[in-house]
Structure formats: structure tokens, C-alpha cells
Amino acid sequence: MYSEVRVAILLLLTVATAVSGWLAAAAISSRIAMLRTWQRSEGRLYTLASPNVVEIEFGRDTDERRVVAATADHILFLAGTERVTAYTDPSDPKRVRIGGLLQWWLWPATLALTAVVFCVVLGFTFSFIRGRDAGNAMAAGTWSFALPPAEEPSQIVMHAPPSEAKWPLFWSVLGFVAFCCGVFITRMGPFQRLWAISAGGLFIMGTFMLSLYNYTLRISADSRGLRVTSALGWRDVPWKLVGGVELREVSPMVPYSINGKLLPFPGRTTRSYVFTGAGRDTLFRMSMHMQPPEDRRRFFELCRERTGLVEKFNHLYVPDI
């Protein structure tokens, strides 16, 4: 499972990097070709016809003046502009494109920056996946994406209920809607389409990763400590590192209040068990519905036996985003 997931993540990021780089290279090369072969001229901006179409007047005489529809990647920074640079295709005078530094190069620069970002993310992901060796990760109690040791605590073994893997897949529909809007609604400007595609793709990836994590989550424990394992990595937590156990309830706040007190957003309060270290840093979270229930009960009994800690209730209010 671990090897397949790592390969799939690296392959997905590699494809995203290659596609964005190819789009950036194609946009840059096409503009260089236009600069070399198309005829450059000056005109007066007549009107902004649509998000990527403008009308330009050429010539000064009334008899010679003509209005042409010119295409542009975007109409940002064109409002209030009087004189514009245009390039005309010598083989087809009806093909006219808006020139200028921002109109000409902003979109290729955006694509190139997207390719660079994907490349950096790919490098960081590859470095993270290589991770530290199992021995160092066990000693430090840190999260590791490498393969876990073969020896696993087996006194108590719990797993997340199937419903916690299904809900992220349900919410991923929102990402598919945004992604499809960016792909198929051509009336939107290129930046709006890029934003919709990027936001939808990231949302889909996040929900699928959360679903995969919950689907493969496994918590095992014995007298030495516990291990949290999933397809996205593993972590060993010796009992001596556990400094606190909370039943944490988190309520997002709505932007209105009664008598000066913010109200929790109805239906979005979440509860989970949070295990913290000596410095109140979070070691890991655990669902209240880990299965089977008998092993969940034995797990907390073992925790109290090894650490002397009893779970405390903690209610947190966070800003609603």
C-alpha cells in the first residue's frame, strides 16, 4: 500500500508539473513567433467588448478609421487606457491581438510561475517521502512517510469507521464542480478559469488524501507505547511522551453575535480525542468512534495505567473561515 501511494502522489505531481510547463512553453513560443512575424501598429481603444475581446480604432481620418475586434488574454489594466499596441497577422488582417508588456506576457508568466510552484512542491514531496529512517523516526516520535518497521504493537488494534472515509469523497463533489467550471465555461477570463481549475484540483486532492488516510488509519498499542499508521505514513508515540489527553470540542464562530457574544455555527461542531506532549503540542488526534468499541475502552484503560492521565474536556472556539 505504501509504495503504491507514494508512486501515485509523485506521478500526479510530475504530470501536473509537465503539463503546466508545456503550457507555459507553448504560450511563450507563440508570442515570440508573433513578435517576429506579425505587423505592429498603434490604435485607440474603442470599447471592451467582453472579458477577452476588445475593439480598436486604427487611423486618424474619419474616412480611413476602422474598428476591429482584437483578442486578448485578459482585459486587466486596460480600463482607462487610450492608446494600445496591436499585432496583425499578415496572412489574415482580421486576426489582431493586443500587445503591450502586461497584456502580452502576464498570462505566460502566470503559467511559468505555476510550473515552478509544482516543481518545488514535487521536490519537497520527494524529499518528504524519502523521510528519515525508521530507527530515527521511532526514537524522535516524529511522523515518517517511510515504510514502518515490521514489528507492530498488537495488544490493542483499532481502526476508523468506514463512514469517516466516505464523507470526504462526498465533499469532493464541490471540487469537481469548480474544476469542470474552469474547463468548460469558456466565457470566463483565463485567470478566473485558472483559479477555478487550481482551486478545484487542490480541493479534490485534499479530500481524496483525507479519505485515504481515514480508510487506512490504524492505531495499535501495547505497554511500550502506540503507533499511528496509515497509507500516508506512520508515527510511534512512547507513553512517556504523552503529557495530556483531551476530549476536544471545536466550534466555528458565525460573524454575528447576541449581546456581544459570538455564536457557534450550528451543525459544524466537531469532537475528537487529542493527545498532547509535555509542551501542549499535539502528538496525534483520534476519532471518538474508533472501532471496535471494546478495544477503544481497553486503549484508554492502558493509557491511564501507563501515564496516569484521564481525558479532560476542552471546548475551543475558532473563527469561521
C-alpha positions, -999 to +999 in steps of 0.1 A: +000+000+000+027+025+010+048+020-022+017+024-045+005+056-027+040+072-029+043+064-066+008+077-073+015+110-055+048+115-073+033+106-106+004+130-101+027+159-092+051+150-121+022+151-146+010+185-132+045+199-135+049+187-170+015+199-182+019+234-167+055+236-180+043+226-215+015+252-214+039+279-203+065+270-230+038+269-257+024+303-247+059+319-247+069+304-280+037+315-297+043+351-285+079+351-297+067+339-331+041+367-333+066+393-323+088+382-352+062+378-380+032+399-372+028+436-380+030+460-351+007+491-350-008+516-327-045+521-322-071+537-300-091+516-275-127+519-286-145+495-262-141+464-240-164+440-257-160+410-235-135+396-209-111+387-237-122+407-267-117+445-273-124+468-302-097+491-315-098+521-339-069+525-364-062+556-384-068+593-377-090+603-406-127+596-403-128+581-438-099+558-430-109+549-395-119+513-390-130+492-359-115+458-355-122+431-329-089+422-312-084+392-289-066+394-256-057+370-228-073+394-203-085+429-200-068+437-168-052+472-166-070+482-199-097+503-183-088+540-187-062+532-214-065+553-246-036+541-269-028+504-272-004+483-292-017+457-315-002+430-337-019+419-370-014+386-388-001+394-423-018+364-437-052+373-422-058+410-414-088+401-393-066+384-367-055+411-344-040+407-309-035+432-281+002+438-274+020+456-245+040+442-217+012+432-193-013+421-219+013+401-238+033+384-210+012+383-178-005+351-188+027+332-199+044+344-167+015+331-146+017+297-163+055+296-158+051+305-121+025+277-118+051+253-133+078+265-109+054+260-079+045+225-090+082+217-095+091+230-059+062+210-044+074+179-063+109+184-049+096+189-013+073+159-017+101+137-029+123+148+000+095+142+025+087+108+010+123+097+014+120+108+050+142+096+078+150+060+085+127+040+108+151+040+137+154+078+139+117+083+135+109+058+163+134+075+186+122+110+179+085+101+178+080+120+146+058+113+116+075+094+088+064+085+053+089+057+050+078+020+054+071+013+091+091-014+110+077-049+107+072-052+144+039-036+155+022-033+189-005-059+188-021-058+223-048-033+211-056-026+175-082+000+163-093+014+130-115+043+119-152+035+109-159+034+072-182+065+073-151+087+081-136+077+047-168+082+028-176+118+039-145+134+023-154+117-010-189+133-008-175+168-003-150+163-032-180+169-055-175+206-048-140+204-062-152+186-093-178+213-099-152+241-096-128+221-119-155+215-145-165+252-145-129+262-152-126+237-180-159+240-198-171+276-192-152+295-219-168+328-212-148+332-181-115+350-183-083+329-183-074+339-148-108+330-135-106+297-153-071+290-139-083+299-104-113+275-107-092+247-121-064+251-094-088+255-065-110+226-077-079+204-082-064+211-048-097+205-031-102+172-048-066+162-039-071+172-003-104+153+001-091+122-015-060+123+007-082+127+038-104+098+027-073+076+020-059+085+055-092+076+073-097+045+052-062+031+061-059+045+096-048+020+122-039+027+159-021-001+177-008+000+213+009-021+240+027-014+272+056+004+255+035+029+235+013+033+205+017+035+167-005+055+143-003+040+108-020+049+075-011+049+038+003+084+043+029+074+069+033+063+105+043+076+139+054+059+171+045+076+204+060+061+235+038+066+266+064+088+282+059+114+255+022+117+263+016+147+285-022+152+282-054+137+268-083+159+258-118+153+245-116+184+224-148+201+210-142+227+183-169+252+173-165+277+144-180+311+151-205+329+129-199+365+120-228+378+142-234+379+179-261+384+206-253+407+234-217+409+222-211+372+223-203+352+192-225+323+184-212+288+173-221+279+137-249+252+140-241+217+128-203+222+125-191+214+160-166+185+159-153+163+187-121+142+188-096+129+213-063+149+212-031+135+227-006+163+235+030+163+246+046+179+276+047+213+258+010+211+249+020+203+213-004+179+195+010+144+191-020+130+172-058+131+170-082+101+173-118+098+164-144+092+191-157+064+170-127+042+166-136+005+162-141-020+178-156-003+209-141-029+233-105-021+221-112+016+224-122+011+260-091-010+267-069+016+250-079+043+274-075+020+303-040+012+292-033+049+287-044+057+323-023+028+336+009+038+318+006+076+321-018+083+350-038+107+327-075+110+324-091+127+294-102+162+301-129+181+282-118+212+263-141+234+242-124+257+217-140+285+196-123+293+163-130+320+137-153+307+109-135+309+075 
